[in-house]
């Protein structure tokens, strides 16, 4: 049983979905602290040849609340319209705009204002769109000691899910140790996305934008192929 665990990210880059595709169970953290200036409620799209952020506005709240305790701002309905207008204006001439815009509208028009629920729904919709078979669950539903931190929390989740393999993005290579996982009879691997390029109109290519960019320019079938363009170490 292959397992991966990640924070919820809003319309993340393709590497996030490569990780999902590489495992049997994908756990999304909902009961950990929200962090500012990360990728939880924002990502980048192509706008007139440059990368620009699209962001889910949040209600003001304590910095110590968990992700599943944060809410979208009361202005979200207006912000949805602005975000969709920006996406449509940026990608209306992309070759797979018509194939992708319905999915995009369904993601952004989701009415639940809980931050985690909103992002969790968007991940599920993209997984379904791309025909991925991975089971996706939220961390709070797993029966472990949720006061555990870092590697010990990951190990507890893996053991509770009967994992034989844990896969982490390459950025965690200094955080997790193969010997520690091996002592629990769990194989630890790190996923490194291979370089991916594709035409973005006539512009100089900007890598690692939101998965929306990949789907708009390459389409569903090519995106499915790109889900396997990674190396495990």
N, C-alpha and C positions, 0 to 999 in steps of 0.2 A: 504494500500500500504506500503510494507516494503522496506526500503532503507538502504544501507550501502555506506560508502565513504572511499576510501583508496588511498594512493600513489601507483603509478605503481611499481611493484617489478619484477625482472627478475627471472623467474622460481621459485616462492616462495614456502614455505612449505605448507602442506595440510590445515592448519588453514585458510590461505588466501582464499582457494577455498571453505572451509566450510562456510565462511562468504558470499561469492558470492551465494552459494547454498541456504542460509538461507533467501534471500531477493528476491524481485521482480525486483528492479532496483539497479544496482551496479554502483556507480559513481567513476571514476578514475581521480584523480587530475592530470591535465596537466599544469595548470598555477600557480604552486607554485614553490618556489626555490628548485633547486637540492641540496641535502644534501650529503656530503661526508661520507664515512665509514658506510653507512646504507646498505639497501638491494635493492636499486633502480637498480643498474647495476651489482649486483653480487649475488651469492648464493653458497650453499655448496653441494657437492656430496660425495659419498663414493669412496675412492681411496686406495686400498690395506689395507682395514680395518680401515682407518682413514678418517676424514672429511677434504676435501680440497675445496678451493674456485674456482669457475669458474667466470670469470669477463669479462664484455664488456668494452673494452678500449674506453676512451673518448678523443675527441680533447681538447686541452688546451683552457680554456675560463674563463671568469669572474665567480667568485664564486656566483655572485648574479643573474645569469641567471636562468630563470624558466626551468623546466624539458623539456618542449616542445621547448626550444631554444638551447638545448644541442645536440651535434652530436657525432656519433661514430668516432673513430680515423681512419685516412687514412690507418692504418695497419689492419683494421678489416677483410679483406679477408684472410690474413694469420692467424689471430687470430681465425677465424671461423674454419679453418682446424685443428688447434691445439686443440681447445675446443672439436670438434667432435671426434678427435683421442683419447683424454683423456676419454671422455664419453664412447666411444665404448670399449676401453681397460678395463675400470672399470666395465662395465655391460654386456659384451658380453656373459658371462655365467649365467646371471640372467634369471630366468624362463620366464619372459615376455619381453625379449630383442627385439625379432622380432616384437612383437605387438606395442612396444613403440618407436623403433628407427626411424621409418618413420616420426612420429610426431616430434621427436627431430630434425631431419634433416630439416624439413620444417620450424621450428622455427628459427634455427640458420642460415639457408641459406637465410632468408628474406633480400632483398637487400636494403630496405630503411635505410638510415643512420641517420635519426632523432631518438634520443633516445626514446622519448615518443612513436612515431609511431611504432618503433621496439618492444617495450615491450607490448604496447597495442595489437599489432597483436599476440604476443605469448600468451597472456591471452585469447584472442578470440579463438585461435586454440585449447587450452587446454579445454576450456569450451565446444567447439563443440565436441571434442574427447570424453569427458565424458558425453555428452548428456544433459548438463545443459540447462535450459530454461530461466535463468535470462537475463534480458536486461542489456547491459553494455554500458555506455555513458561516455564521457569525460566532465570534469567540466566546461571548457570554453564554452561549448555549452548551458549552463543553464543561463537563463536571471536573474542574480542577481548582486548585487554590489560586484565585485570581490576584492575590497579592504578590505572587512571584514576579520576578523581573527578568528581562533579557533572555539569556540562554536557558536559564532554568524554567522559565515560563514556556518557551518553545519546546523544550524537552517534555514538559508535563503534558502539553497538548498532543505532541506526537505519540507519547505512550498511551494516552487516553483513546486516541484514534487508531491504535495498533499499527502505527507507521513502521515500515521497514526502511523507508528512504525519506529524507527531508531535503528539499531543494530551496535554496535561497538565492536572491540576486547577488551578483559578484561584489556589490558594494559591502556585503556583510562578511567578507573574507577574514577580516580582522576581529570580528565579533564572535564568531562561532568556531569551534575546534573539532576537527574530525575525530580525535581520540575521545573527547567527551561524549560525542554521539555514539561512537563505536562501542564504548563501555555499556551503552544501553541497547546495543545490537541494532543501531540505526545508521544507515549509510548517509553521510552528509555530502551533498554536491552543491556547486555554485554555478548559476546560469549566467552566461555572458552573451548578450545579443550580438550577432554578427552585423557588420555594416550593411545598411539597407539604403538604396537610392532609388528614386523614381522621378519622372518629370513632374515638376510643379509649375505648370504653364511654361513660360520661357525664363523663369527666374533661376538664379543660383540656388542650388538645393540647400534647404535647411533641415537637418536631421532631427529625429526624436520629437517631433510635434505630436499633438494628440492623435489617438487612433482614428479620429474623424478625418484627419488629413490623409492618412494611409488609405482609408476606405473611399474617400472622395476621388482620389487620383488613381487608385489601382483596382478598386472594386472588391466585392465580397470574395470571389474565388481566389484572386491573387493574394488577398490579405490572409486567407486560410493557409495558403502555401507559405507565406512569410512567418506564420506562427511557429514554424519548425526551424527557422534560420537562427539558431543559437548553438553555443558550445557548452557542454557540461564539464566541469573540472572538479 
